[in-house]
Amino acid sequence: MAKWIIGIIIVALLGGALWYSGLLKNMMTPSSPSTTAQETATTTQQAVAQPENGMAATNDASDSAITQDTAAVDAQMQGLGTDSANVDSSLNDKQTPQSY
């Protein structure tokens, strides 16, 4: 009797695994007839991501684009230097006496 119960559990688990993986669903659905009309493919132009922070286009390797990218990186690095200097000065602030 225990062998039958174990066998039923194994079959149920195997069926559940097949259903979960999608194989059982594919076997159960009727196949579509081969005389279906073909759909025509439509082409749409995909939106190209615009460059950020003054950078040139992502696929432009010209000298002017490299110069523009270099200038943008330099500007960002100068901003980083300014931010870093502000943080350093805030860490060196002296406590101001307060009266109550």
Beta strands, then each sheet from edge to edge (+ up, - down):
end
